[in-house]
């Protein structure tokens, strides 16, 4: 699709993140919820609908995704907002921790044909599920709820993209573990392959994949390695994806961070975020709204995205120059050696090597 400009950004973007709430019923130790200083709340329903309309009418993004912080299905008017989005005809993605899929939220979702559902499994077994601090919800109940929902939903809406996300802790984050303790989920190639085999079998049992095809899939799983971003299509429109453990822009660090002298980011290039209070931020990693460039309660998206502040930020990104102070911290470093190398690595990894790191693996033909 040919790009055009809306304010200072080239559109259509891949997606716009809409945070319906930053409230979550999980307290995952690897999530910056505990570091968040902004208040908890729910997006005003009328504001959510206005945002959806403006994105759709101006073709700002290919889709909207209910996701930044929090569990979107906890919004008291979640299904009212979802119905409105459906009626506009915009593509809708949902990212959920999966805790409510075995209950009322899951039953309600069965009536909606979404473009994509991402289930943040993150912790795929009893041992690692303890890192979620999900109160009284046990792993067995969680597993049953997620799989039962998937089975019912996929049977009804087979064209919806399903993505199961797993946490990859192959590379430990020192500052995070200093604050939260040891975090290990998928930390080796062997664990990655075993986890994918186990979960693929669970999905194959539900959708009826024969043994011969399973063995073909498992042979391809044996070729996967844990040191990269894995995107595996285990069956048409059903994906497993590993996300490398992040420190959310040094969210857990008490040390002085050397501000990055250069860098590259996808913020305002393939997405941006709108927080529950109407703040527009540069990217989905900004959990605390530090990169706020405007608020939609008294302004339109066109006005916010046309601001001189954003113009300077976007022009900087084009030249690998970081303008916003928080971007400099997010891409900054704890050591001088890393400070020298990291900006070059961010440009190389995100702009030049992304196709290598994001290579899709198709298991079933």
ChimeraX attribute file (.defattr): number of C-alpha atoms within 10 A of each C-alpha:
attribute: neighborCount
match mode: 1-to-1
recipient: residues
	/A:1	5
	/A:2	6
	/A:3	10
	/A:4	11
	/A:5	11
	/A:6	17
	/A:7	17
	/A:8	20
	/A:9	21
	/A:10	17
	/A:11	23
	/A:12	23
	/A:13	19
	/A:14	14
	/A:15	23
	/A:16	26
	/A:17	22
	/A:18	26
	/A:19	27
	/A:20	31
	/A:21	26
	/A:22	26
	/A:23	20
	/A:24	19
	/A:25	15
	/A:26	18
	/A:27	16
	/A:28	18
	/A:29	19
	/A:30	22
	/A:31	21
	/A:32	22
	/A:33	20
	/A:34	12
	/A:35	11
	/A:36	15
	/A:37	10
	/A:38	13
	/A:39	9
	/A:40	13
	/A:41	15
	/A:42	19
	/A:43	20
	/A:44	16
	/A:45	17
	/A:46	10
	/A:47	15
	/A:48	22
	/A:49	17
	/A:50	15
	/A:51	19
	/A:52	20
	/A:53	17
	/A:54	14
	/A:55	20
	/A:56	19
	/A:57	11
	/A:58	13
	/A:59	15
	/A:60	24
	/A:61	20
	/A:62	17
	/A:63	22
	/A:64	25
	/A:65	21
	/A:66	25
	/A:67	24
	/A:68	24
	/A:69	25
	/A:70	27
	/A:71	24
	/A:72	25
	/A:73	28
	/A:74	17
	/A:75	21
	/A:76	14
	/A:77	16
	/A:78	18
	/A:79	16
	/A:80	13
	/A:81	18
	/A:82	19
	/A:83	14
	/A:84	16
	/A:85	19
	/A:86	15
	/A:87	9
	/A:88	13
	/A:89	10
	/A:90	21
	/A:91	18
	/A:92	20
	/A:93	22
	/A:94	21
	/A:95	22
	/A:96	20
	/A:97	22
	/A:98	23
	/A:99	26
	/A:100	20
	/A:101	24
	/A:102	19
	/A:103	13
	/A:104	10
	/A:105	17
	/A:106	21
	/A:107	14
	/A:108	13
	/A:109	16
	/A:110	17
	/A:111	13
	/A:112	15
	/A:113	18
	/A:114	20
	/A:115	18
	/A:116	20
	/A:117	21
	/A:118	21
	/A:119	21
	/A:120	19
	/A:121	23
	/A:122	24
	/A:123	21
	/A:124	21
	/A:125	16
	/A:126	12
	/A:127	11
	/A:128	16
	/A:129	20
	/A:130	15
	/A:131	19
	/A:132	20
	/A:133	14
	/A:134	17
	/A:135	10
	/A:136	7
	/A:137	14
	/A:138	15
	/A:139	20
	/A:140	12
	/A:141	12
	/A:142	20
	/A:143	19
	/A:144	14
	/A:145	18
	/A:146	21
	/A:147	17
	/A:148	16
	/A:149	22
	/A:150	22
	/A:151	14
	/A:152	14
	/A:153	20
	/A:154	20
	/A:155	13
	/A:156	14
	/A:157	15
	/A:158	13
	/A:159	15
	/A:160	17
	/A:161	17
	/A:162	25
	/A:163	21
	/A:164	21
	/A:165	21
	/A:166	24
	/A:167	23
	/A:168	28
	/A:169	20
	/A:170	19
	/A:171	15
	/A:172	17
	/A:173	17
	/A:174	14
	/A:175	17
	/A:176	23
	/A:177	16
	/A:178	12
	/A:179	12
	/A:180	12
	/A:181	12
	/A:182	12
	/A:183	17
	/A:184	18
	/A:185	22
	/A:186	27
	/A:187	18
	/A:188	16
	/A:189	17
	/A:190	13
	/A:191	16
	/A:192	24
	/A:193	19
	/A:194	15
	/A:195	18
	/A:196	21
	/A:197	19
	/A:198	13
	/A:199	16
	/A:200	22
	/A:201	18
	/A:202	12
	/A:203	18
	/A:204	17
	/A:205	13
	/A:206	16
	/A:207	14
	/A:208	9
	/A:209	15
	/A:210	10
	/A:211	12
	/A:212	8
	/A:213	14
	/A:214	17
	/A:215	13
	/A:216	13
	/A:217	20
	/A:218	19
	/A:219	13
	/A:220	15
	/A:221	22
	/A:222	15
	/A:223	10
	/A:224	17
	/A:225	15
	/A:226	20
	/A:227	16
	/A:228	16
	/A:229	18
	/A:230	23
	/A:231	20
	/A:232	23
	/A:233	19
	/A:234	24
	/A:235	19
	/A:236	14
	/A:237	14
	/A:238	19
	/A:239	22
	/A:240	22
	/A:241	23
	/A:242	20
	/A:243	17
	/A:244	20
	/A:245	22
	/A:246	19
	/A:247	20
	/A:248	18
	/A:249	19
	/A:250	21
	/A:251	21
	/A:252	21
	/A:253	17
	/A:254	10
	/A:255	9
	/A:256	12
	/A:257	18
	/A:258	18
	/A:259	18
	/A:260	23
	/A:261	18
	/A:262	23
	/A:263	24
	/A:264	23
	/A:265	19
	/A:266	14
	/A:267	19
	/A:268	23
	/A:269	19
	/A:270	18
	/A:271	23
	/A:272	22
	/A:273	29
	/A:274	28
	/A:275	28
	/A:276	24
	/A:277	22
	/A:278	23
	/A:279	19
	/A:280	23
	/A:281	25
	/A:282	25
	/A:283	24
	/A:284	23
	/A:285	19
	/A:286	24
	/A:287	25
	/A:288	21
	/A:289	21
	/A:290	15
	/A:291	17
	/A:292	18
	/A:293	17
	/A:294	21
	/A:295	18
	/A:296	20
	/A:297	13
	/A:298	9
	/A:299	11
	/A:300	15
	/A:301	19
	/A:302	16
	/A:303	14
	/A:304	20
	/A:305	19
	/A:306	16
	/A:307	14
	/A:308	13
	/A:309	15
	/A:310	22
	/A:311	14
	/A:312	14
	/A:313	20
	/A:314	22
	/A:315	15
	/A:316	17
	/A:317	19
	/A:318	13
	/A:319	11
	/A:320	18
	/A:321	19
	/A:322	25
	/A:323	18
	/A:324	16
	/A:325	12
	/A:326	17
	/A:327	25
	/A:328	21
	/A:329	19
	/A:330	19
	/A:331	24
	/A:332	25
	/A:333	22
	/A:334	15
	/A:335	11
	/A:336	12
	/A:337	9
	/A:338	14
	/A:339	19
	/A:340	16
	/A:341	12
	/A:342	19
	/A:343	22
	/A:344	15
	/A:345	16
	/A:346	18
	/A:347	17
	/A:348	14
	/A:349	15
	/A:350	15
	/A:351	13
	/A:352	12
	/A:353	13
	/A:354	13
	/A:355	11
	/A:356	11
	/A:357	15
	/A:358	14
	/A:359	13
	/A:360	15
	/A:361	17
	/A:362	16
	/A:363	21
	/A:364	15
	/A:365	9
